[in-house]
Amino acid sequence: MKLLKLTGFIFFLFFLTESLTLPTQPRDIENFNSTQKFIEDNIEYITIIAFAQYVQEATFEEMEKLVKDMVEYKDRCMADKTLPECSKLPNNVLQEKICAMEGLPQKHNFSHCCSKVDAQRRLCFFYNKKSDVGFLPPFPTLDPEEKCQAYESNRESLLNHFLYEVARRNPFVFAPTLLTVAVHFEEVAKSCCEEQNKVNCLQTRSKVMNHICSKQDSISSKIKECCEKKIPERGQCIINSNKDDRPKDLSLREGKFTDSENVCQERDADPDTFFAKFTFEYSRRHPDLSIPELLRIVQIYKDLLRNCCNTENPPGCYRYAEDKFNETTEKSLKMVQQECKHFQNLGKDGLKYHYLIRLTKIAPQLSTEELVSLGEKMVTAFTTCCTLSEEFACVDNLADLVFGELCGVNENRTINPAVDHCCKTNFAFRRPCFESLKADKTYVPPPFSQDLFTFHADMCQSQNEELQRKTDRFLVNLVKLKHELTDEELQSLFTNFANVVDKCCKAESPEVCFNEESPKIGN
């Protein structure tokens, strides 16, 4: 089995998204071929992820049967793409095959989804996912020797088990993100199993946590409860624990990096160690800063020294480093404050519509579902963070993860040149790069279709969540169609849509009302 080659590793499995999102309307078809190729190359892994996320209670053996069936389907279609079954969207095929597994829908209580078709069935499977996975057994663990024996004897089986267990516990994580985790898992297994001391290698991302807990009194006052947990849960708990307060006797700046006459010589002697020490000292003095902001500071310091150490008077040049650090932090802080002000002024729904417009303008080539999902995640970041005392670090960390996921998609299929540029820029400056992007000028909107502005009485019967999803999809498709309009003009059209829905759902005959009012929305 060929594992997808992805660079980098997305560390936290945080946000909500539907896996295996594929184009469902003509305006999303532009990336269809590249998406198809991605699926064909990774059909086994994608099937594992999708099945484990849709039917979390399913056994590994049940999953293996579906994988075999999907591989056979792929082989048939690769041999003859004219077969009627090969014209279907892969996600529809997958769900049809899940529903066709004898007794499975009844056994795992999703037969109500199997009575639906196409988009309605996809939504049903999506809403059937359970974020609270307390019903699943603890994550299975092997000791290092057993893990390496399993890897050496049957690499595919070990990776499949790992992906299955991770996916069913993270039902809303985007498939490429989980594939990245699998790549990282394999890299660690392959590297450590070749070491003479396998145990030591595999128990190191464990030794660190044990060391932290053995020194918890001097390291942090906020990890006591984490250190009382078992090893599998301990690491994640420590990672997610609140930041410790800065020691009262620790100055805000470490003079040896800006005041010493020998900074350039120390850097040249051992650059990696020198910048690692700088990162450590600056980070512990500024626990209020986000990870991306700290990385920006490090990069600014590197660039500053590269220039200063080539001048006649290096100390006189890098003496003003703190001013540069404060300048970039102030810039990042203002950006977050402005975003949180947006949240306070617009409210949760208003902010979501703002980001749906913005994300669709910078990446209109994405499918409607992908854009809706990214917009939801961005709003989750602000609703989670903008009321916290650590507002800046929280927003900067979580919003950067949304752009990280966007770049994960871009790595598999290039979205457009501007997005590609931001994704390839220095990680620390990725978010500022995205924030500065304007509407993609290379995008050619799809032909006008009145279908987008045609609504029916069933709009009024939609439940709150379903109605919200339809509303979000309408806004994204509106932006794709009328890409040249300003944000204000798009908001006006969207307001017209909301008013029509409100008016017609209160009318005596909603269908008649929609027939009369819907055509006016796009004018």
C-alpha positions, 0 to 999 in steps of 0.5 A: 500500500502506498502511503500519501507523502505529506511534509510536516506534521499537524500536531493538534487534532482540534477542529471539526470537519467532514472527511472525504469532502467531494464536489457536490455541485457543478461549480465545485467540479474544477478540482474534481480530477485532482481530487479523484486522483488523490482518492485513487492513490489513497483509497485504502486509507481514506476508506479506513478514515471515512468508515471509522469516522462515520461508524465509530462503533464498527469493528476493525474486521468490519472495516477490513471488509469495506476496504476490500470492497472499495479497492475492488470497486476502484480497480473495476473503474480504473479498468473501465471508467464507462461503467455506470457505477463509476460515474458516482461520487466516491463518497456516495459509493462509500456510503452505499457500500456501508449501508449494503453491509448485511446487518451493519446499519441495524447493529450500529443504529444508522439505518435511518441514514441509509433510507436517504440519498445523496446530500441528505444521506451525507448530512445524516452520516455527518450529524450521526458522528459522536464527538464524545467518544467515552463509549469507546475503549481506551486507546490500545497501546503496545510496548515498544518491542511488540510495536516493532515486531508488529511493524516488521511482520506486517507494516500495513496491518499496524498502520491500518489499526493505528489509523482506524483507532485514531480516526474513530476517536477524532470523527470530525478531523479532516482526512489529510490531517489524519493521513499526516498523522499516519505518516508521522507515526510510520516515520517514528516507527521506522526510525526507532525500530532500526535503532539498537535501543528501540525502547529508549527511542520510542519512549522518548515525545514519554521520558519528556513527560516523566521528566516534567512531572518529576520536576513539576514543582520547579517547572510549573504549578499547573500540571499537578492533575496531569501528572496524576494521570496515566501515561497515554493521557498525561502528555495531552493534558500537559500540552493543553494545561494553562501556561505557568506564570512568569517567575517574579524574579525573571526580567522581561529581557535577557541582556546577553542576546542584545547587549553582549559584544560577542553575540555574533561570535557565539552565534557563529560558533554553534547557531542551533544551540545559540538560537535554541537558547534564545527561543527558550529564554524569550519564551519563558519571559513571555508566556502570554505570546502564541507559538506563531508569535514566538517563532516570528520573534525568533525569525526576526532575531535571525534576520537581524543578526544576519544583517548586523553581523555584517556591519562594522559595528554589530553591537550598535546594530543589534542593540535595538533588537527589543524594539523590533520584537515589540514592534512585531508583537504590537502588530500581531496584537492589534490584528487579534484585537481587531478580529475580536472586535469583529466578533463582539460587533457582529456576533457569532453568525455575523462573524461566520458570514464575514469569514465565509465571504473572506475565505471564499474570496481568497480560495474560491477553488475549494468545494462549498463544503470545505469552505463552510467547514473552514469558516466554522472552524475560524469562528470556533477559534474566536468564540473560544478565545475572545473572552479569555484573558489569554485572548492573543495567544489563543486566537493566534494559535487556533486561527493559525491551525485553520490556515494550516488545514487550508495548506494541508489541502493545498499540498494535495492540490494547489488551490491558487498561486496566492494561497500556494505562496502563503503556504510555502512562506515561513510558518511563523508568518503564514497567518499574516500572509493570509490576512493580507490576501485579497480576492483571487484574481485568477478565478473564473466564476461559473456561469450564472445559474438561477438555480442558486436563487431558487428556493422551495417550501422545504426550506421552512421545514429544515431543522435549525442545524440543517437550515444553518447549513443551507444558509452557509452553503448559499452564501459560499455559492453566492460569493463564488458566482458574484466574486467581483462584488464587494463584501458590502454588496455581497452582505446586502444580497445575503440580507435579501436572501435572509429576508425572503426566507423569513417572509416566505416561511411566514406566508400562507403559501411559502411555495408561491411566495418563494416563486415570486420573491426568489428571482429578486435576490440575485438582481 
